[in-house]
C-alpha cells in the first residue's frame, strides 16, 4: 500500500485537501530517502536495544534524585509538584549503591547515544511523509513522537554539557533535566505501548531469509548478521513508510550498520567507564574532565570543587578553625587536635559525584554517632551539616538517621593515612556510605543533631 493509497480518517475533506498541497520546498517529501537498509527490521533491532537500555537510565536517574533526600528539600529541583517521588530513607548499604546508580546512569546514557541516533536515522522518512497525518489519532501519535524525540535529544544534550561543566544554556540544569525527563518518560511509555506489537512482528519478519532464501527455522537476527553486502536487499513496503520508495544500491549491509553503531557505543563506553574505576583505568576517562586522576599521593583522587572555587581562605582552616556541635540544649566546640584525640575509626568507602565519576579511598576520623553522643543525642533523627563555604547549592546538607548512625559514617580528618588536603575538605569533611558526593560536606564548620521532638 503506497502513501497515496492510505485511507483518511474524519474529517476526510481536511486530510485530502492537505494531501493535495504538498510543501513548496523541493525534496521535502519522503522520496528523498533512498537507503535500502531502512525498514521495520533494522528499526526494531535498534528499538529493542533502547527498550532494554533506556529504562535502566530512567530508573537509575530517578534513584539518584531520591538519594539527595527530597524529603528534606535538598534534592534539585526542590519544587516538583505532583512529580515528587514517594519519600523513603536512602540506604547506606551497600556502600557502593550510589556509585553504581549514578555511574550506570551516566555511562549507559553515553553508550546509548549512537543507538539513539541510529534509531532516529532509521525512522527519519516518517518525519517527511506528506500529509504528516491522516486522522486525529495520527496527529496525537505525531505529537507523542515529537515529545519523544525532543525529550531524548534534550536529555542527552543537557546531560553531556553538565558532565563537561559547559553550562551554555541559560537555565538551571537540575530543573530542566528533571522535568525534561518526565516529558520523555511519558512519551516513551506511550510510544512503547503503541509500537511494541509492531516491533515484535518486525523482529520476526526475517528480511535476510527472503534475501538469501535461508530455511525458515533460522532466527532473524542471526540470519541477518550473516547477510553480506551483495545479498542485502530492501525490505518490502511497510505500513509505517520506513522502506524507501526508490531505494538505491546498498553501500553497507545491515550487519555493517549494526557493527558500526555497536562499535561506536563500545568506544564511548571505553572512554567513559574509567571514571568509575580506580587505578590505571582512570586514565582512559577522556570524555570526563574531572573523572581523571588529578595527581599522585594520598590525596591524588578526583576533586569536584576546589577550596579556591568555594572561596575558602587558608586562615579559616588554620589554627583558629573550630567545629561547633549542637544537640538539644547542648553545644560543644572542638578544635582539630581534640577531634584527633577522640576515638578514630577507619573505613574504605567510595565517594561519587553527580557527573558520574567515583573513587574508593580509605578514610579516618570520628564517627558521627560519637559526635551526637557528645551532645547527648543518642538517637538522632537527622543531622544538619554546614560548611565554611558561604555560597553555593551544596554548602550544607541534612543527613537521615540511618546515615548518622551507620558505623562507617565519619567526620573524616585523614585519607589514605594522610591529612586531608585543602581541596578535599581540610580540616574535616563528612563521608557517609552510599551518599552523593556533594552531600559529603567539605570544610565542615557546624553539625546540629536533631531528635524527633525537634521536628
C-alpha positions in Angstrom: 0.0 0.0 0.0 1.6 3.3 -1.0 1.5 6.6 0.7 -1.2 7.9 -1.6 -3.4 4.9 -1.1 -3.9 5.3 2.6 -7.4 5.8 4.0 -8.1 9.0 5.8 -10.0 9.5 9.0 -12.5 12.1 10.0 -12.8 14.8 8.7 -11.7 13.3 5.4 -12.0 16.6 3.5 -9.3 18.2 5.6 -6.8 15.4 5.2 -7.3 15.1 1.4 -7.0 18.9 1.0 -3.7 18.7 2.9 -2.5 15.9 0.7 -3.2 17.9 -2.5 -1.0 20.7 -1.3 2.5 19.3 -0.6 5.2 21.7 0.8 6.7 24.1 -1.8 10.3 23.2 -0.9 11.7 20.6 -3.4 12.8 17.3 -1.9 10.9 17.8 1.4 8.9 14.6 1.0 9.8 11.0 1.8 11.0 10.0 -1.6 14.4 11.7 -1.0 15.4 8.9 1.4 16.9 6.1 -0.6 18.9 3.9 1.7 17.9 0.2 1.2 18.8 -0.6 4.8 15.9 1.3 6.3 12.9 -0.8 7.2 10.9 -2.2 10.1 13.5 -4.9 10.9 16.5 -2.6 11.4 14.4 0.0 13.3 13.1 -2.8 15.5 16.7 -4.0 16.3 17.7 -0.6 17.5 14.4 -0.2 19.3 14.9 -3.4 21.1 18.3 -2.3 22.4 16.8 1.0 23.6 13.9 -0.8 25.2 16.3 -2.6 27.4 18.8 0.3 28.0 16.6 3.4 28.4 14.5 2.0 31.3 17.8 1.4 33.2 18.9 5.0 32.5 15.4 6.3 33.7 15.3 4.2 36.8 18.9 5.0 37.9 18.2 8.7 37.2 15.2 8.7 39.5 17.0 6.7 42.2 19.8 9.3 42.1 17.3 12.1 42.6 15.9 10.1 45.6 19.5 9.8 47.0 19.6 13.5 47.5 16.9 13.5 50.1 13.9 15.3 48.5 12.0 14.9 51.8 14.4 17.4 53.3 14.0 19.8 50.4 17.6 19.4 49.3 17.1 17.5 46.0 17.2 19.7 43.0 14.8 20.9 41.8 13.1 21.4 45.2 9.6 22.2 44.0 8.3 19.5 41.6 4.6 19.4 42.5 2.9 16.1 41.8 6.0 14.7 40.2 7.6 14.3 43.6 8.8 10.7 44.2 7.5 8.7 47.2 9.7 9.6 50.1 11.9 7.0 51.6 15.2 6.9 53.5 18.1 6.3 51.1 20.0 3.3 52.4 23.7 3.3 53.4 24.2 -0.3 52.3 25.7 -1.5 50.1 28.2 1.4 50.5 28.7 1.4 46.7 25.0 1.9 45.9 25.2 5.5 44.7 28.4 4.7 42.9 26.6 2.1 40.8 23.4 4.0 40.2 25.0 7.3 39.2 27.8 5.6 37.3 25.4 3.4 35.4 23.1 6.4 34.7 25.9 8.5 33.1 27.9 5.7 31.4 24.9 3.8 30.0 23.4 7.1 28.8 26.6 7.9 26.9 26.9 4.4 25.5 23.3 4.5 24.1 23.9 7.8 22.2 24.9 6.0 18.9 21.9 3.7 19.2 19.6 6.6 19.7 21.0 8.4 16.7 20.8 5.3 14.6 17.2 4.7 15.6 16.4 8.3 14.6 18.2 7.8 11.3 16.1 4.7 10.6 12.8 6.5 11.1 13.6 9.9 9.6 11.5 9.3 6.5 8.4 9.3 8.8 9.2 13.0 9.5 8.8 13.9 5.8 5.7 11.9 5.0 3.0 14.1 3.3 0.5 14.7 4.6 2.0 14.4 8.1 -1.2 12.9 9.4 -4.4 11.4 8.0 -6.6 11.3 11.2 -6.8 12.9 14.6 -5.3 9.7 16.0 -2.2 10.1 13.9 -2.0 13.7 15.0 -1.8 12.6 18.6 0.7 9.9 17.6 2.9 12.6 15.9 2.7 14.8 18.9 3.8 12.0 21.2 6.7 11.2 18.7 7.7 14.9 18.8 7.9 14.8 22.6 9.8 11.5 22.5 12.4 12.7 20.0 12.7 16.2 21.5 12.8 14.8 25.0 15.6 12.3 24.5 17.7 14.8 22.5 17.2 17.4 25.2 18.2 15.0 28.0 21.3 13.9 26.1 22.4 17.4 25.2 21.9 18.8 28.8 23.4 15.7 30.4 26.6 15.8 28.2 27.0 19.6 28.8 26.6 19.0 32.5 29.3 16.4 32.8 31.6 18.6 30.8 30.8 21.6 33.1 29.8 23.6 30.0 26.7 25.4 31.0 25.9 27.0 27.7 22.2 27.1 28.3 20.5 29.9 30.1 18.5 27.9 32.5 19.0 25.7 35.6 20.3 22.3 34.6 18.7 20.4 37.5 15.2 21.8 36.9 15.3 21.4 33.2 16.8 17.9 33.3 14.3 16.6 35.9 11.1 18.0 34.2 12.5 17.1 30.7 13.0 13.5 32.0 9.3 13.3 32.9 8.3 14.6 29.5 10.5 11.9 27.9 9.2 9.2 30.2 5.6 9.9 29.4 6.3 9.9 25.6 8.5 6.8 25.9 5.7 4.8 27.7 3.1 5.9 25.1 5.4 5.1 22.2 6.2 1.6 23.6 2.6 0.9 24.2 1.7 1.8 20.6 4.7 0.3 18.9 5.7 -2.8 20.8 3.5 -5.2 18.8 4.9 -3.7 15.5 8.5 -4.1 16.9 7.9 -7.8 17.8 6.4 -8.6 14.4 9.2 -6.7 12.6 11.9 -8.7 14.5 10.2 -11.8 13.3 9.9 -10.7 9.7 13.4 -12.0 8.9 14.3 -9.9 5.8 17.6 -11.8 5.5 15.7 -15.0 5.0 14.0 -13.6 1.9 17.3 -12.2 0.6 19.2 -15.4 0.9 16.4 -18.0 0.9 17.5 -19.5 4.1 15.4 -22.1 5.9 12.6 -20.6 7.9 13.7 -22.1 11.3 16.8 -19.8 11.5 16.5 -16.8 13.8 16.0 -13.4 12.3 18.9 -11.6 13.9 21.4 -14.4 13.4 20.4 -14.8 9.8 20.6 -11.0 9.1 24.0 -10.7 10.7 25.3 -13.4 8.2 24.0 -11.5 5.2 26.8 -9.9 3.2 26.6 -6.7 1.3 26.0 -8.4 -2.0 22.9 -10.1 -0.7 21.4 -7.1 1.1 18.0 -6.2 -0.3 15.4 -3.6 0.6 12.5 -4.8 2.8 9.0 -5.0 1.3 6.9 -1.8 1.6 5.6 -1.4 5.1 2.6 0.4 6.6 4.9 2.8 8.5 6.6 4.0 5.3 10.1 3.3 6.6 11.2 1.5 3.4 12.5 3.8 0.6 10.1 4.3 -2.3 13.0 4.2 -4.8 15.9 2.5 -2.9 19.4 2.9 -4.1 22.2 0.4 -4.2 23.5 -0.6 -0.8 26.9 0.7 0.3 26.7 -1.2 3.6 25.0 -4.4 4.8 22.7 -4.3 7.8 25.3 -6.3 9.6 27.8 -3.5 8.9 25.3 -0.8 10.1 24.8 -2.7 13.4 28.5 -3.2 13.7 29.3 0.5 13.2 26.7 1.5 15.8 27.9 -1.2 18.2 31.5 -0.2 17.7 30.8 3.5 18.4 28.9 2.5 21.6 31.8 0.3 22.8 34.3 3.2 22.0 32.2 5.7 24.1 32.0 3.1 26.9 35.7 2.6 26.9 36.4 6.3 27.1 33.8 6.7 29.9 34.0 3.7 32.2 37.4 4.6 33.6 35.7 7.4 35.6 34.1 4.8 37.9 37.2 2.6 38.2 40.3 3.3 40.2 43.9 2.6 39.1 45.1 2.7 35.5 41.6 2.6 34.1 41.0 6.2 35.2 43.5 7.4 32.5 41.0 6.2 29.9 38.2 8.6 31.1 39.0 11.0 28.3 35.4 12.3 28.0 35.1 13.4 31.6 37.3 16.3 32.7 37.2 15.7 36.4 36.9 11.9 36.3 40.6 11.5 35.7 43.3 11.2 38.3 44.5 14.8 39.2 47.8 13.7 40.8 49.6 11.2 43.0 49.9 10.6 46.7 47.2 10.0 49.4 45.1 13.0 48.1 45.6 12.2 44.5 42.0 11.4 43.5 39.3 13.4 41.7 38.1 16.8 43.0 34.8 18.3 42.1 35.1 21.7 43.8 38.4 23.1 44.9 38.9 25.2 48.0 39.6 28.3 45.9 36.4 27.8 43.9 34.5 27.6 47.1 36.1 30.7 48.5 37.8 29.0 51.4 40.6 31.1 52.8 43.7 29.4 54.4 43.2 31.3 57.7 39.7 29.9 58.0 41.0 26.3 58.1 44.2 27.0 60.1 44.8 27.2 63.9 41.6 29.2 64.6 39.3 26.7 63.0 36.7 25.2 65.4 33.9 22.7 64.9 30.6 23.5 66.6 28.5 20.5 67.5 24.9 21.1 68.7 22.2 18.9 70.0 19.2 19.8 72.1 20.3 22.5 74.5 23.9 21.5 74.4 26.8 22.8 72.4 30.4 21.7 72.2 33.3 23.4 70.4 36.1 21.3 69.2 39.5 22.1 67.6 41.3 19.6 65.3 43.7 18.3 68.0 40.8 17.4 70.2 39.0 15.6 67.4 42.2 13.6 66.7 42.3 12.7 70.4 38.8 11.1 70.2 38.3 7.6 69.1 39.2 7.2 65.5 37.5 4.9 63.0 38.8 3.9 59.6 36.6 2.8 56.7 37.3 2.2 53.0 34.4 3.9 51.2 33.6 5.2 47.8 32.7 8.8 47.0 30.6 9.5 43.9 29.8 12.7 42.0 26.7 13.6 40.1 28.8 13.9 36.9 29.3 10.1 37.1 32.9 9.8 38.4 33.6 7.9 41.6 36.6 6.7 43.6 37.2 4.4 46.6 39.5 5.6 49.4 40.4 4.9 53.0 39.1 7.5 55.4 39.8 8.0 59.1 38.0 10.2 61.6 35.4 10.4 64.3 32.1 8.6 63.9 29.1 10.9 63.5 27.2 9.0 66.1 30.0 9.6 68.6 29.7 13.3 68.0 26.0 13.1 68.5 26.5 11.3 71.8 28.9 14.0 72.8 26.0 16.5 72.9 23.6 14.0 74.5 21.7 12.9 71.3 21.9 9.1 71.4 19.1 8.6 68.9 19.3 11.3 66.3 16.5 11.7 63.7 18.7 13.8 61.4 21.8 16.0 61.3 22.4 19.3 59.6 26.0 19.8 58.4 27.2 23.3 57.5 30.3 24.2 55.6 32.7 27.2 55.8 31.7 27.8 52.2 29.5 30.9 52.2 27.6 30.3 49.0 26.8 27.5 46.6 24.0 25.0 46.2 25.7 22.4 48.4 27.3 24.3 51.3 25.1 22.4 53.7 23.3 19.0 53.8 20.8 17.2 56.0 21.6 13.6 56.8 19.0 10.9 57.7 19.0 9.0 60.9 20.5 5.9 59.3 23.2 8.0 57.7 24.2 9.4 61.0 24.1 6.1 62.9 25.9 3.9 60.3 29.1 2.6 61.8 31.2 3.9 58.9 29.7 7.4 58.8 32.5 9.7 59.7 33.7 13.2 60.2 36.9 12.4 58.2 40.1 14.1 59.2 42.5 11.9 57.2 42.5 10.0 54.0 44.8 7.1 53.0 46.9 7.8 56.1 47.5 11.5 55.5 45.7 14.7 56.5 43.0 15.8 54.1 44.2 18.3 51.5 42.5 21.7 51.3 40.7 20.7 48.1 39.5 17.5 49.8 38.0 19.3 52.7 40.7 20.0 55.3 40.4 20.3 58.3 37.3 18.0 58.3 34.7 16.6 55.9 31.8 14.2 56.1 31.9 10.8 54.5 28.9 8.5 54.6 28.3 5.2 52.8 26.2 5.5 49.6 25.8 9.2 50.0 26.1 11.5 46.9 29.5 13.3 47.0 28.0 16.8 47.1 26.4 15.9 50.4 29.7 14.6 51.9 30.2 18.2 53.0 33.8 19.6 53.0 35.3 22.2 55.3 32.7 21.4 58.0 32.1 24.2 60.4 29.0 23.1 62.3 26.9 19.9 62.9 23.5 20.1 64.5 22.0 16.8 65.6 18.2 16.7 65.9 15.8 14.4 67.6 12.2 13.5 66.6 11.0 16.1 69.1 12.8 18.8 67.2 10.5 18.4 64.2 
